[in-house]
Amino acid sequence: MWASTYSKRLELALKIKGIPYEYVEEDLSNKSPLLLKYNPVHKIPVLVHNGKPIAESLIIIEYINETWKNEPRLLPDDPYKRAKVRFWASSFPGAFILPRTVRI
């Protein structure tokens, strides 16, 4: 079984923060109406929080970090350190093999 590293990144962030979520598997060769509705570019992962979709794993992680302020923090408070984390995180792209949509 293959997995999207982007989705895994999001799954790990949700688990670290202790946020319960609903896992929805997607078949990108036959995109579901849910994925088409929630993501204008029809990619995964997608986080749906309070009925509002957020797309792209790094953007979702920033959203999680800003929305759930409990420890542990996913990104440093210091802007320079946060920029370094974003640089390294964006330097490791992954493949979309086993897609997911996550709903909170």
C-alpha positions in Angstrom: 0.0 0.0 0.0 1.3 3.5 -0.9 0.6 6.7 0.9 0.8 10.3 0.1 3.6 11.9 2.1 1.5 15.1 2.1 -1.4 13.3 3.7 0.9 11.5 6.2 2.4 14.9 7.1 -1.1 16.2 8.0 -2.1 13.0 9.8 1.0 13.2 11.9 0.3 16.8 12.8 -3.3 16.0 13.9 -2.0 13.1 16.0 0.7 15.2 17.6 -1.9 17.8 18.6 -4.4 15.2 19.8 -7.1 16.4 17.4 -9.7 13.8 16.5 -10.4 13.5 12.8 -12.4 11.5 10.2 -10.2 9.8 7.6 -11.7 9.6 4.2 -9.8 7.7 1.5 -9.8 9.1 -2.0 -9.2 7.5 -5.4 -7.6 10.3 -7.5 -8.4 8.4 -10.7 -12.1 8.7 -9.8 -12.4 11.8 -7.7 -15.3 11.9 -5.3 -17.9 14.7 -5.3 -16.6 15.6 -1.8 -13.0 16.2 -3.1 -14.3 18.2 -6.1 -16.5 20.3 -3.8 -13.9 21.0 -1.1 -10.7 21.6 -3.2 -10.8 23.8 -6.3 -7.6 22.2 -7.6 -8.9 18.6 -6.7 -5.7 17.6 -4.9 -5.2 16.0 -1.5 -4.9 16.5 1.4 -7.9 18.6 2.4 -8.8 19.6 5.9 -12.5 20.5 6.5 -13.0 22.3 9.7 -16.4 23.7 10.7 -17.5 23.1 7.1 -14.7 25.2 5.7 -12.0 23.5 3.5 -8.3 24.2 3.8 -6.0 22.7 1.1 -2.2 22.0 0.9 -0.5 20.2 3.7 1.9 23.0 4.8 -1.0 25.6 4.8 -3.1 23.1 6.8 -0.3 22.6 9.3 0.0 26.4 9.8 -3.8 26.6 10.2 -3.7 23.8 12.8 -0.9 25.5 14.7 -2.8 28.8 14.7 -6.2 27.3 15.6 -5.2 24.8 18.3 -2.8 26.7 20.5 -2.2 23.9 22.9 1.1 22.2 23.3 3.0 20.9 21.5 3.3 23.6 19.0 3.9 22.5 15.4 5.9 25.5 14.4 8.2 27.7 16.4 7.0 31.2 17.5 10.2 32.9 16.3 9.6 34.0 12.7 13.2 33.1 11.5 13.0 29.6 13.0 9.5 29.2 11.5 10.8 30.2 8.1 13.6 27.5 8.4 11.0 24.9 9.3 8.9 25.9 6.3 12.0 25.8 4.0 12.9 22.2 5.0 9.3 21.0 5.0 8.8 22.3 1.5 12.1 20.7 0.3 10.7 17.2 0.6 7.8 16.7 -1.9 5.9 13.5 -2.0 3.7 11.5 -4.3 -0.1 11.3 -4.3 -0.7 7.5 -4.3 -3.2 6.8 -1.5 -5.2 10.1 -1.3 -7.1 11.4 1.7 -9.5 14.0 2.7 -9.7 14.8 6.5 -12.7 16.3 8.2 -12.7 17.7 11.7 
